[in-house]
Structure formats: structure tokens, C-alpha cells
Amino acid sequence: MGELAFRAEGSPKREQNLLRLREALDVWKVWLADIAAEFEYGRIAFELKSIGRPIGQNDITIAAIAFALGNATVVTMDCDLSAVPGLSVENWAEPA
């Protein structure tokens, strides 16, 4: 689902394709996924690609879940998640 949202974000018919994807959810069965987080995944992945700063899929998933929860703070020990614009990140590996 996240990959579909990512592709829709970067498509020439972005609005139309995002709408079609949302409409398809009425028919599809989606297991073990939070739809809000999946759309956040697509948005984040496309935004990072657009600025030339891709990160790993697992980190995008973590960021997407944080945004879906209302921009929860993500605690990390590396710097990849700090590349996500607008994400609240605490890096516990950095000295205080």
C-alpha cells in the first residue's frame, strides 16, 4: 500500500491517482496496515526522492507511523530519520 501511495505521489496525475487509490480501498482488503501511515509512507518517500535524500524503507515506515500518530517523537541512534522534513527526532547517540 505504501509503495502504491509513493507511486501515486510522483505520478503525472497525482490527485486523480491518489483519489483512485483511496476509492480502491473500499473494495480491497488490507491486513496489518494502518491506511493513514501507508499514505504518509508514500508522501515521505516521494518527498525524500524529490530532494535527493532517500532513506531505507524501514526508516520511512517508522517516520510514516510517527506522522500518522500525530507526529510522535522518534527516538533513534542514527541520523537517517533526521532527513525527514518535519519529523520530530531525538538522537540518543549524540552527546548531550
C-alpha positions in Angstrom: 0.0 0.0 0.0 2.8 2.4 0.9 4.5 1.7 -2.5 1.3 2.4 -4.3 0.9 5.7 -2.4 4.5 6.5 -3.3 3.9 5.9 -7.0 0.7 7.9 -7.0 2.5 10.9 -5.3 5.0 11.0 -8.1 2.7 10.3 -11.0 1.7 12.9 -13.6 -2.0 12.6 -12.5 -1.2 12.8 -8.7 -4.6 13.9 -7.5 -6.5 11.6 -9.7 -4.4 8.6 -8.8 -4.5 9.3 -5.1 -8.3 9.5 -5.3 -8.4 6.2 -7.3 -6.2 4.6 -4.7 -8.5 5.8 -1.9 -11.5 4.6 -3.7 -10.0 1.1 -4.3 -9.7 0.7 -0.5 -13.5 0.3 -0.4 -13.0 -2.9 -2.4 -9.6 -4.2 -1.3 -8.9 -6.0 2.0 -5.8 -4.6 3.7 -4.4 -6.6 6.6 -1.9 -5.5 9.2 -1.6 -2.0 7.9 -2.7 1.4 9.1 -4.0 3.3 6.0 -3.0 6.7 7.3 0.5 5.5 7.8 0.6 4.0 4.3 -0.3 7.3 2.7 2.3 9.0 4.9 4.8 6.5 3.6 4.1 7.4 0.0 4.3 11.2 0.8 7.6 10.9 2.7 9.2 8.5 0.2 8.3 10.9 -2.7 9.4 14.0 -0.8 12.8 12.5 0.1 13.3 11.3 -3.5 12.4 14.8 -4.7 15.1 16.4 -2.6 17.6 13.7 -3.4 17.8 12.2 0.1 16.3 8.7 0.0 16.5 6.6 3.2 15.7 3.0 3.9 12.2 1.6 3.7 12.1 0.7 7.3 13.0 4.2 8.4 10.3 5.6 6.1 7.8 3.2 7.7 8.9 4.4 11.2 8.5 8.0 10.1 5.1 7.3 8.5 3.8 5.7 11.6 5.0 8.7 13.7 3.2 11.1 11.5 0.1 9.0 11.5 0.1 9.1 15.3 0.2 12.9 15.2 3.9 13.5 14.7 5.1 11.4 17.6 8.8 11.9 18.5 11.0 9.1 17.1 14.0 8.1 19.2 16.9 6.8 17.2 20.6 6.2 17.3 21.4 7.2 13.7 20.9 10.2 11.6 18.7 8.9 8.7 15.4 9.8 10.3 16.5 13.4 10.8 16.4 13.7 7.0 12.6 13.5 7.1 11.2 17.1 6.9 9.0 17.9 9.8 9.7 14.7 11.8 10.3 15.1 15.5 13.5 13.1 16.2 15.7 12.6 19.3 19.1 11.0 18.6 20.2 9.3 21.7 23.6 8.5 20.2 24.6 12.2 20.2 26.3 13.6 23.3 24.1 15.8 25.4 
